[in-house]
Amino acid sequence: MIHFGGCLCGKVRYEVEGTPSRVGVCHCRYYQLRTGSAFGVSVYFPEDKCAKTSGELEGYSYKTESGNRVKVERCGNCGTSLFWRIDADTYTGVVGIAGGTFDPPTFWYDLHREVFTRTKAEFCSIDAPETHSTHPIYMPEKRDDPRLRGD
Ligand SMILES: [Zn+2]
């Protein structure tokens, strides 16, 4: 099964094959800032099941409180963030895809878990099989300032 997606302006297009290895809703501040919204929808696929078919990406990277580097790629034209990679063991060989960028029916995949509910907006009501106040691999080695930590 092939699914297609892309950015707002339509220049970046991608396709994925099969089903995601994991799908999460993340309420962390990093994703709230990346999306400009209340949460991010993260659809993880093995690298070899996801292919960009057109468009140019530009990158931005940051280090999380746990010391993991997150490399985000967004459309160089419209700025939609589409992909990211996290240099932590549990994310080796997988690419995160922004869940709202799939073509309709956009939300065709099943949600596995909800993470970083400590910074969840009160108006959000999401029904996930698994919920975590932070993240299963959260192990802070530094303390972000309140703007990024959310307290
Ligand atoms: Zn674009």
Backbone and ligand atoms as CSV (ligand in chain L), in Angstrom:
chain,resi,resn,atom,element,x,y,z
A,1,MET,N,N,0.851,-1.203,0.000
A,1,MET,CA,C,0.000,0.000,0.000
A,1,MET,C,C,0.885,1.252,0.000
A,2,ILE,N,N,0.665,2.121,-0.948
A,2,ILE,CA,C,1.443,3.362,-1.063
A,2,ILE,C,C,0.564,4.539,-0.625
A,3,HIS,N,N,1.136,5.433,0.179
A,3,HIS,CA,C,0.451,6.666,0.533
A,3,HIS,C,C,1.320,7.844,0.114
A,4,PHE,N,N,0.667,8.911,-0.298
A,4,PHE,CA,C,1.376,10.088,-0.781
A,4,PHE,C,C,1.137,11.271,0.154
A,5,GLY,N,N,2.064,12.229,0.070
A,5,GLY,CA,C,1.884,13.432,0.866
A,5,GLY,C,C,2.773,14.534,0.358
A,6,GLY,N,N,2.702,15.694,1.002
A,6,GLY,CA,C,3.533,16.814,0.588
A,6,GLY,C,C,3.240,18.052,1.409
A,7,CYS,N,N,3.930,19.133,1.032
A,7,CYS,CA,C,3.842,20.386,1.775
A,7,CYS,C,C,2.683,21.250,1.281
A,8,LEU,N,N,2.511,22.395,1.926
A,8,LEU,CA,C,1.418,23.304,1.579
A,8,LEU,C,C,1.491,23.821,0.140
A,9,CYS,N,N,2.669,24.230,-0.316
A,9,CYS,CA,C,2.764,24.814,-1.668
A,9,CYS,C,C,2.758,23.745,-2.751
A,10,GLY,N,N,3.022,22.501,-2.378
A,10,GLY,CA,C,2.958,21.405,-3.344
A,10,GLY,C,C,4.282,21.060,-4.007
A,11,LYS,N,N,5.340,21.838,-3.715
A,11,LYS,CA,C,6.632,21.551,-4.367
A,11,LYS,C,C,7.267,20.272,-3.826
A,12,VAL,N,N,7.230,20.088,-2.499
A,12,VAL,CA,C,7.795,18.862,-1.936
A,12,VAL,C,C,6.703,17.802,-1.902
A,13,ARG,N,N,7.019,16.662,-2.503
A,13,ARG,CA,C,6.095,15.536,-2.504
A,13,ARG,C,C,6.875,14.308,-2.051
A,14,TYR,N,N,6.161,13.389,-1.393
A,14,TYR,CA,C,6.810,12.156,-0.943
A,14,TYR,C,C,5.827,10.997,-1.035
A,15,GLU,N,N,6.370,9.804,-0.921
A,15,GLU,CA,C,5.508,8.623,-0.836
A,15,GLU,C,C,6.075,7.658,0.188
A,16,VAL,N,N,5.195,6.909,0.821
A,16,VAL,CA,C,5.595,5.881,1.779
A,16,VAL,C,C,4.932,4.570,1.375
A,17,GLU,N,N,5.576,3.492,1.787
A,17,GLU,CA,C,5.028,2.179,1.465
A,17,GLU,C,C,4.791,1.392,2.750
A,18,GLY,N,N,3.619,0.783,2.857
A,18,GLY,CA,C,3.322,-0.070,4.011
A,18,GLY,C,C,2.723,0.700,5.169
A,19,THR,N,N,2.936,0.166,6.361
A,19,THR,CA,C,2.366,0.787,7.553
A,19,THR,C,C,3.491,1.374,8.410
A,20,PRO,N,N,3.175,2.405,9.184
A,20,PRO,CA,C,4.209,3.040,10.006
A,20,PRO,C,C,4.713,2.111,11.116
A,21,SER,N,N,5.978,2.293,11.514
A,21,SER,CA,C,6.485,1.515,12.645
A,21,SER,C,C,5.920,2.043,13.962
A,22,ARG,N,N,5.558,3.332,13.989
A,22,ARG,CA,C,4.975,3.908,15.199
A,22,ARG,C,C,4.312,5.222,14.847
A,23,VAL,N,N,3.239,5.522,15.569
A,23,VAL,CA,C,2.574,6.819,15.389
A,23,VAL,C,C,2.329,7.426,16.765
A,24,GLY,N,N,2.759,8.655,16.946
A,24,GLY,CA,C,2.558,9.308,18.240
A,24,GLY,C,C,2.039,10.720,18.078
A,25,VAL,N,N,1.305,11.136,19.100
A,25,VAL,CA,C,0.966,12.544,19.229
A,25,VAL,C,C,1.891,13.081,20.303
A,26,CYS,N,N,2.581,14.159,19.992
A,26,CYS,CA,C,3.552,14.694,20.942
A,26,CYS,C,C,3.199,16.123,21.312
A,27,HIS,N,N,3.098,16.339,22.639
A,27,HIS,CA,C,2.732,17.661,23.150
A,27,HIS,C,C,3.940,18.435,23.664
A,28,CYS,N,N,5.152,18.002,23.295
A,28,CYS,CA,C,6.341,18.695,23.819
A,28,CYS,C,C,6.424,20.104,23.229
A,29,ARG,N,N,7.135,20.967,23.916
A,29,ARG,CA,C,7.275,22.353,23.472
A,29,ARG,C,C,7.998,22.458,22.133
A,30,TYR,N,N,8.975,21.556,21.925
A,30,TYR,CA,C,9.693,21.603,20.645
A,30,TYR,C,C,8.704,21.450,19.490
A,31,TYR,N,N,7.777,20.498,19.619
A,31,TYR,CA,C,6.839,20.245,18.532
A,31,TYR,C,C,5.746,21.308,18.469
A,32,GLN,N,N,5.402,21.858,19.629
A,32,GLN,CA,C,4.448,22.975,19.597
A,32,GLN,C,C,5.054,24.147,18.833
A,33,LEU,N,N,6.352,24.369,19.033
A,33,LEU,CA,C,7.006,25.469,18.327
A,33,LEU,C,C,7.246,25.124,16.856
A,34,ARG,N,N,7.634,23.880,16.588
A,34,ARG,CA,C,7.878,23.473,15.198
A,34,ARG,C,C,6.611,23.616,14.355
A,35,THR,N,N,5.473,23.214,14.931
A,35,THR,CA,C,4.226,23.230,14.169
A,35,THR,C,C,3.463,24.547,14.322
A,36,GLY,N,N,3.754,25.284,15.392
A,36,GLY,CA,C,2.952,26.467,15.691
A,36,GLY,C,C,1.579,26.087,16.180
A,37,SER,N,N,1.431,24.852,16.635
A,37,SER,CA,C,0.126,24.350,17.048
A,37,SER,C,C,0.222,23.698,18.436
A,38,ALA,N,N,-0.839,23.014,18.859
A,38,ALA,CA,C,-0.866,22.445,20.201
A,38,ALA,C,C,-0.067,21.157,20.320
A,39,PHE,N,N,0.111,20.441,19.225
A,39,PHE,CA,C,0.857,19.179,19.277
A,39,PHE,C,C,1.330,18.794,17.879
A,40,GLY,N,N,2.255,17.841,17.850
A,40,GLY,CA,C,2.717,17.302,16.581
A,40,GLY,C,C,2.211,15.879,16.433
A,41,VAL,N,N,1.905,15.478,15.222
A,41,VAL,CA,C,1.543,14.091,14.935
A,41,VAL,C,C,2.737,13.473,14.209
A,42,SER,N,N,3.345,12.463,14.844
A,42,SER,CA,C,4.588,11.870,14.335
A,42,SER,C,C,4.327,10.486,13.787
A,43,VAL,N,N,4.547,10.330,12.492
A,43,VAL,CA,C,4.340,9.044,11.826
A,43,VAL,C,C,5.714,8.535,11.389
A,44,TYR,N,N,6.190,7.466,12.051
A,44,TYR,CA,C,7.533,6.971,11.784
A,44,TYR,C,C,7.519,5.813,10.802
A,45,PHE,N,N,8.384,5.943,9.802
A,45,PHE,CA,C,8.539,4.900,8.790
A,45,PHE,C,C,10.000,4.495,8.692
A,46,PRO,N,N,10.281,3.210,8.350
A,46,PRO,CA,C,11.659,2.852,8.033
A,46,PRO,C,C,12.138,3.723,6.870
A,47,GLU,N,N,13.397,4.170,6.957
A,47,GLU,CA,C,13.962,5.053,5.922
A,47,GLU,C,C,13.715,4.542,4.505
A,48,ASP,N,N,13.853,3.218,4.318
A,48,ASP,CA,C,13.753,2.683,2.953
A,48,ASP,C,C,12.312,2.531,2.464
A,49,LYS,N,N,11.337,2.931,3.301
A,49,LYS,CA,C,9.927,2.888,2.883
A,49,LYS,C,C,9.373,4.284,2.650
A,50,CYS,N,N,10.251,5.282,2.716
A,50,CYS,CA,C,9.830,6.667,2.529
A,50,CYS,C,C,10.734,7.312,1.495
A,51,ALA,N,N,10.158,7.924,0.481
A,51,ALA,CA,C,10.967,8.566,-0.553
A,51,ALA,C,C,10.410,9.940,-0.902
A,52,LYS,N,N,11.284,10.930,-0.951
A,52,LYS,CA,C,10.897,12.247,-1.431
A,52,LYS,C,C,10.903,12.162,-2.953
A,53,THR,N,N,9.848,12.596,-3.596
A,53,THR,CA,C,9.764,12.467,-5.053
A,53,THR,C,C,9.923,13.798,-5.781
A,54,SER,N,N,9.792,14.924,-5.044
A,54,SER,CA,C,10.066,16.220,-5.671
A,54,SER,C,C,10.299,17.293,-4.619
A,55,GLY,N,N,10.885,18.407,-5.034
A,55,GLY,CA,C,11.050,19.568,-4.164
A,55,GLY,C,C,12.365,19.614,-3.430
A,56,GLU,N,N,12.629,20.803,-2.874
A,56,GLU,CA,C,13.867,21.025,-2.133
A,56,GLU,C,C,13.546,21.216,-0.656
A,57,LEU,N,N,14.383,20.585,0.169
A,57,LEU,CA,C,14.203,20.698,1.616
A,57,LEU,C,C,15.308,21.561,2.203
A,58,GLU,N,N,14.996,22.212,3.304
A,58,GLU,CA,C,16.048,22.873,4.068
A,58,GLU,C,C,15.982,22.364,5.499
A,59,GLY,N,N,17.104,22.416,6.178
A,59,GLY,CA,C,17.172,21.764,7.486
A,59,GLY,C,C,17.364,22.695,8.658
A,60,TYR,N,N,16.991,22.191,9.815
A,60,TYR,CA,C,17.232,22.872,11.077
A,60,TYR,C,C,17.430,21.775,12.113
A,61,SER,N,N,18.390,21.939,13.010
A,61,SER,CA,C,18.541,20.904,14.028
A,61,SER,C,C,18.686,21.513,15.413
A,62,TYR,N,N,18.276,20.761,16.405
A,62,TYR,CA,C,18.385,21.205,17.797
A,62,TYR,C,C,18.631,20.002,18.686
A,63,LYS,N,N,19.090,20.279,19.899
A,63,LYS,CA,C,19.361,19.211,20.859
A,63,LYS,C,C,18.298,19.251,21.944
A,64,THR,N,N,17.741,18.095,22.277
A,64,THR,CA,C,16.689,18.041,23.289
A,64,THR,C,C,17.295,18.023,24.698
A,65,GLU,N,N,16.439,18.122,25.694
A,65,GLU,CA,C,16.878,18.037,27.095
A,65,GLU,C,C,17.601,16.731,27.377
A,66,SER,N,N,17.228,15.671,26.643
A,66,SER,CA,C,17.859,14.363,26.833
A,66,SER,C,C,19.162,14.225,26.043
A,67,GLY,N,N,19.537,15.281,25.341
A,67,GLY,CA,C,20.800,15.261,24.614
A,67,GLY,C,C,20.704,14.648,23.218
A,68,ASN,N,N,19.495,14.367,22.759
A,68,ASN,CA,C,19.319,13.815,21.411
A,68,ASN,C,C,19.212,14.950,20.394
A,69,ARG,N,N,19.886,14.777,19.271
A,69,ARG,CA,C,19.791,15.781,18.223
A,69,ARG,C,C,18.614,15.431,17.307
A,70,VAL,N,N,17.794,16.425,17.029
A,70,VAL,CA,C,16.656,16.266,16.127
A,70,VAL,C,C,16.929,17.127,14.906
A,71,LYS,N,N,16.927,16.492,13.736
A,71,LYS,CA,C,17.148,17.217,12.483
A,71,LYS,C,C,15.835,17.286,11.720
A,72,VAL,N,N,15.320,18.486,11.588
A,72,VAL,CA,C,14.026,18.707,10.936
A,72,VAL,C,C,14.266,19.186,9.503
A,73,GLU,N,N,13.475,18.679,8.572
A,73,GLU,CA,C,13.537,19.161,7.194
A,73,GLU,C,C,12.190,19.750,6.807
A,74,ARG,N,N,12.225,20.918,6.205
A,74,ARG,CA,C,10.991,21.579,5.788
A,74,ARG,C,C,11.120,22.071,4.351
A,75,CYS,N,N,10.004,22.346,3.750
A,75,CYS,CA,C,10.005,22.839,2.377
A,75,CYS,C,C,10.743,24.179,2.314
A,76,GLY,N,N,11.683,24.287,1.364
A,76,GLY,CA,C,12.439,25.514,1.213
A,76,GLY,C,C,11.593,26.666,0.691
A,77,ASN,N,N,10.430,26.368,0.173
A,77,ASN,CA,C,9.562,27.417,-0.367
A,77,ASN,C,C,8.491,27.859,0.630
A,78,CYS,N,N,7.673,26.934,1.130
A,78,CYS,CA,C,6.540,27.328,1.985
A,78,CYS,C,C,6.793,27.114,3.472
A,79,GLY,N,N,7.851,26.359,3.828
A,79,GLY,CA,C,8.197,26.205,5.238
A,79,GLY,C,C,7.493,25.085,5.991
A,80,THR,N,N,6.605,24.344,5.339
A,80,THR,CA,C,5.962,23.208,6.018
A,80,THR,C,C,7.036,22.233,6.501
A,81,SER,N,N,7.010,21.859,7.785
A,81,SER,CA,C,7.965,20.845,8.231
A,81,SER,C,C,7.395,19.479,7.891
A,82,LEU,N,N,8.244,18.653,7.273
A,82,LEU,CA,C,7.766,17.375,6.740
A,82,LEU,C,C,8.422,16.179,7.404
A,83,PHE,N,N,9.749,16.230,7.565
A,83,PHE,CA,C,10.505,15.065,8.035
A,83,PHE,C,C,11.428,15.443,9.176
A,84,TRP,N,N,11.734,14.445,10.020
A,84,TRP,CA,C,12.802,14.636,11.000
A,84,TRP,C,C,13.404,13.288,11.352
A,85,ARG,N,N,14.653,13.394,11.829
A,85,ARG,CA,C,15.395,12.217,12.279
A,85,ARG,C,C,15.954,12.524,13.650
A,86,ILE,N,N,15.918,11.531,14.523
A,86,ILE,CA,C,16.369,11.719,15.900
A,86,ILE,C,C,17.535,10.761,16.149
A,87,ASP,N,N,18.665,11.304,16.618
A,87,ASP,CA,C,19.836,10.435,16.779
A,87,ASP,C,C,19.837,9.710,18.137
A,88,ALA,N,N,18.758,9.004,18.410
A,88,ALA,CA,C,18.660,8.161,19.602
A,88,ALA,C,C,18.469,6.722,19.115
A,89,ASP,N,N,18.932,5.759,19.927
A,89,ASP,CA,C,18.898,4.350,19.507
A,89,ASP,C,C,17.530,3.886,19.000
A,90,THR,N,N,16.465,4.259,19.702
A,90,THR,CA,C,15.146,3.756,19.324
A,90,THR,C,C,14.629,4.375,18.015
A,91,TYR,N,N,15.354,5.375,17.502
A,91,TYR,CA,C,14.930,6.004,16.246
A,91,TYR,C,C,15.902,5.732,15.101
A,92,THR,N,N,16.809,4.781,15.308
A,92,THR,CA,C,17.767,4.437,14.264
A,92,THR,C,C,17.037,3.848,13.052
A,93,GLY,N,N,17.334,4.378,11.873
A,93,GLY,CA,C,16.758,3.822,10.645
A,93,GLY,C,C,15.320,4.209,10.372
A,94,VAL,N,N,14.766,5.119,11.168
A,94,VAL,CA,C,13.397,5.568,10.892
A,94,VAL,C,C,13.363,7.075,10.675
A,95,VAL,N,N,12.413,7.488,9.873
A,95,VAL,CA,C,12.205,8.910,9.630
A,95,VAL,C,C,10.821,9.292,10.154
A,96,GLY,N,N,10.763,10.423,10.843
A,96,GLY,CA,C,9.483,10.940,11.315
A,96,GLY,C,C,8.853,11.765,10.210
A,97,ILE,N,N,7.582,11.571,10.005
A,97,ILE,CA,C,6.849,12.332,8.992
A,97,ILE,C,C,5.732,13.091,9.707
A,98,ALA,N,N,5.576,14.375,9.361
A,98,ALA,CA,C,4.530,15.176,9.987
A,98,ALA,C,C,3.166,14.651,9.532
A,99,GLY,N,N,2.378,14.163,10.505
A,99,GLY,CA,C,1.155,13.416,10.221
A,99,GLY,C,C,0.092,14.158,9.438
A,100,GLY,N,N,0.118,15.488,9.495
A,100,GLY,CA,C,-0.892,16.253,8.781
A,100,GLY,C,C,-0.554,16.495,7.322
A,101,THR,N,N,0.610,15.998,6.869
A,101,THR,CA,C,1.040,16.271,5.492
A,101,THR,C,C,0.640,15.180,4.498
A,102,PHE,N,N,-0.018,14.107,4.988
A,102,PHE,CA,C,-0.473,13.073,4.043
A,102,PHE,C,C,-1.670,13.593,3.251
A,103,ASP,N,N,-1.765,13.150,2.016
A,103,ASP,CA,C,-2.929,13.495,1.199
A,103,ASP,C,C,-4.183,12.862,1.821
A,104,PRO,N,N,-5.349,13.465,1.624
A,104,PRO,CA,C,-6.590,12.862,2.128
A,104,PRO,C,C,-6.821,11.462,1.563
A,105,PRO,N,N,-7.317,10.529,2.371
A,105,PRO,CA,C,-7.700,10.730,3.777
A,105,PRO,C,C,-6.467,10.816,4.676
A,106,THR,N,N,-6.156,12.006,5.134
A,106,THR,CA,C,-4.894,12.318,5.807
A,106,THR,C,C,-4.572,11.403,6.996
A,107,PHE,N,N,-5.557,11.159,7.834
A,107,PHE,CA,C,-5.271,10.420,9.081
A,107,PHE,C,C,-5.693,8.960,8.951
A,108,TRP,N,N,-5.038,8.276,8.011
A,108,TRP,CA,C,-5.361,6.887,7.664
A,108,TRP,C,C,-4.714,5.886,8.616
A,109,TYR,N,N,-3.778,6.315,9.430
A,109,TYR,CA,C,-2.996,5.415,10.296
A,109,TYR,C,C,-3.583,5.389,11.710
A,110,ASP,N,N,-3.186,4.367,12.476
A,110,ASP,CA,C,-3.644,4.245,13.860
A,110,ASP,C,C,-2.648,4.916,14.807
A,111,LEU,N,N,-3.176,5.550,15.829
A,111,LEU,CA,C,-2.345,6.203,16.834
A,111,LEU,C,C,-1.918,5.198,17.903
A,112,HIS,N,N,-0.610,5.147,18.196
A,112,HIS,CA,C,-0.093,4.216,19.207
A,112,HIS,C,C,0.025,4.841,20.588
A,113,ARG,N,N,0.488,6.072,20.619
A,113,ARG,CA,C,0.696,6.673,21.932
A,113,ARG,C,C,0.709,8.189,21.896
A,114,GLU,N,N,0.603,8.731,23.104
A,114,GLU,CA,C,0.602,10.165,23.304
A,114,GLU,C,C,1.745,10.459,24.268
A,115,VAL,N,N,2.633,11.383,23.912
A,115,VAL,CA,C,3.773,11.673,24.786
A,115,VAL,C,C,3.847,13.158,25.150
A,116,PHE,N,N,4.560,13.422,26.238
A,116,PHE,CA,C,4.718,14.770,26.785
A,116,PHE,C,C,3.377,15.428,27.115
A,117,THR,N,N,2.516,14.649,27.772
A,117,THR,CA,C,1.231,15.210,28.181
A,117,THR,C,C,1.403,16.274,29.276
A,118,ARG,N,N,2.629,16.377,29.834
A,118,ARG,CA,C,2.848,17.416,30.860
A,118,ARG,C,C,2.664,18.815,30.285
A,119,THR,N,N,2.806,18.951,28.969
A,119,THR,CA,C,2.592,20.268,28.355
A,119,THR,C,C,1.418,20.244,27.365
A,120,LYS,N,N,0.497,19.318,27.601
A,120,LYS,CA,C,-0.690,19.206,26.753
A,120,LYS,C,C,-1.635,20.388,26.986
A,121,ALA,N,N,-2.166,20.934,25.928
A,121,ALA,CA,C,-3.154,22.008,26.059
A,121,ALA,C,C,-4.422,21.434,26.691
A,122,GLU,N,N,-5.033,22.189,27.585
A,122,GLU,CA,C,-6.212,21.682,28.296
A,122,GLU,C,C,-7.374,21.351,27.369
A,123,PHE,N,N,-7.456,22.030,26.242
A,123,PHE,CA,C,-8.579,21.783,25.331
A,123,PHE,C,C,-8.388,20.542,24.461
A,124,CYS,N,N,-7.216,19.872,24.582
A,124,CYS,CA,C,-6.961,18.680,23.757
A,124,CYS,C,C,-7.513,17.430,24.417
A,125,SER,N,N,-8.255,16.673,23.676
A,125,SER,CA,C,-8.756,15.408,24.178
A,125,SER,C,C,-8.482,14.350,23.117
A,126,ILE,N,N,-7.466,13.518,23.386
A,126,ILE,CA,C,-7.008,12.533,22.419
A,126,ILE,C,C,-7.082,11.156,23.055
A,127,ASP,N,N,-7.549,10.188,22.313
A,127,ASP,CA,C,-7.726,8.852,22.860
A,127,ASP,C,C,-6.629,7.930,22.305
A,128,ALA,N,N,-5.507,7.839,23.035
A,128,ALA,CA,C,-4.394,6.990,22.603
A,128,ALA,C,C,-4.281,5.768,23.500
A,129,PRO,N,N,-3.866,4.616,22.950
A,129,PRO,CA,C,-3.732,3.401,23.761
A,129,PRO,C,C,-2.697,3.543,24.884
A,130,GLU,N,N,-1.723,4.417,24.698
A,130,GLU,CA,C,-0.626,4.566,25.659
A,130,GLU,C,C,-0.392,6.057,25.882
A,131,THR,N,N,-0.167,6.439,27.129
A,131,THR,CA,C,0.054,7.853,27.442
A,131,THR,C,C,1.255,8.017,28.361
A,132,HIS,N,N,2.090,9.001,28.081
A,132,HIS,CA,C,3.275,9.258,28.908
A,132,HIS,C,C,3.367,10.748,29.235
A,133,SER,N,N,3.668,11.060,30.501
A,133,SER,CA,C,3.773,12.477,30.864
A,133,SER,C,C,4.990,13.105,30.199
A,134,THR,N,N,6.047,12.325,29.969
A,134,THR,CA,C,7.166,12.805,29.151
A,134,THR,C,C,7.319,11.836,27.970
A,135,HIS,N,N,8.385,11.051,27.959
A,135,HIS,CA,C,8.648,10.123,26.860
A,135,HIS,C,C,9.395,8.924,27.435
A,136,PRO,N,N,9.146,7.705,26.910
A,136,PRO,CA,C,9.830,6.526,27.452
A,136,PRO,C,C,11.363,6.662,27.480
A,137,ILE,N,N,11.957,7.426,26.581
A,137,ILE,CA,C,13.425,7.559,26.616
A,137,ILE,C,C,13.877,8.919,27.164
A,138,TYR,N,N,12.951,9.618,27.813
A,138,TYR,CA,C,13.294,10.926,28.384
A,138,TYR,C,C,14.278,10.742,29.526
A,139,MET,N,N,15.454,11.317,29.392
A,139,MET,CA,C,16.470,11.220,30.432
A,139,MET,C,C,17.272,12.525,30.374
A,140,PRO,N,N,16.732,13.581,31.009
A,140,PRO,CA,C,17.326,14.911,30.824
A,140,PRO,C,C,18.763,14.988,31.309
A,141,GLU,N,N,19.588,15.611,30.491
A,141,GLU,CA,C,20.977,15.851,30.880
A,141,GLU,C,C,21.240,17.349,31.024
A,142,LYS,N,N,20.222,18.121,30.670
A,142,LYS,CA,C,20.267,19.570,30.879
A,142,LYS,C,C,18.834,19.989,31.166
A,143,ARG,N,N,18.654,21.219,31.587
A,143,ARG,CA,C,17.303,21.707,31.835
A,143,ARG,C,C,17.046,22.891,30.918
A,144,ASP,N,N,16.077,22.706,30.010
A,144,ASP,CA,C,15.727,23.775,29.096
A,144,ASP,C,C,15.147,24.955,29.869
A,145,ASP,N,N,15.206,26.124,29.258
A,145,ASP,CA,C,14.548,27.265,29.895
A,145,ASP,C,C,13.032,27.065,29.807
A,146,PRO,N,N,12.283,27.793,30.650
A,146,PRO,CA,C,10.824,27.566,30.721
A,146,PRO,C,C,10.099,27.666,29.376
A,147,ARG,N,N,10.601,28.480,28.484
A,147,ARG,CA,C,9.967,28.621,27.176
A,147,ARG,C,C,9.957,27.289,26.423
A,148,LEU,N,N,11.039,26.500,26.562
A,148,LEU,CA,C,11.137,25.214,25.872
A,148,LEU,C,C,10.659,24.051,26.725
A,149,ARG,N,N,10.655,24.250,28.034
A,149,ARG,CA,C,10.269,23.176,28.945
A,149,ARG,C,C,8.762,23.209,29.209
A,150,GLY,N,N,8.243,24.414,29.200
A,150,GLY,CA,C,6.790,24.540,29.367
A,150,GLY,C,C,6.346,24.688,30.811
A,151,ASP,N,N,7.268,25.027,31.711
A,151,ASP,CA,C,6.838,25.266,33.107
A,151,ASP,C,C,7.388,26.585,33.624
L,1,ZN,ZN,ZN,6.168,23.847,0.065
